[in-house]
């Protein structure tokens, strides 16, 4: 379990680093498709109970 979580995080970071920046955003669907293409199992779910009170920036 821990190993698959680590692989998922590493592959996500690699995707964000190589394919996105402040001028080239990505969608959740793009990320899921990429991870599934790398044989990293992921699925999308909606967490209606979590709403951040402030925007969380991905770039400084």
VENKATA-V607158 format. One record per backbone hydrogen bond with DSSP energy under -1.0 kcal/mol. NH is the residue of the N-H (numbers start at 1). CO is the residue of the C=O. If there is no record, write none. Layout:
nh->(NH;NH)
co->(CO;CO)
This chain:
nh->(5;6;7;8;9;10;11;12;13;14;15;16;17;18;19;20;31;32;33;34;35;36;37;38;39;40;50)
co->(1;2;3;4;5;6;7;8;9;10;11;12;13;14;15;16;27;28;29;30;31;32;33;34;36;35;47)
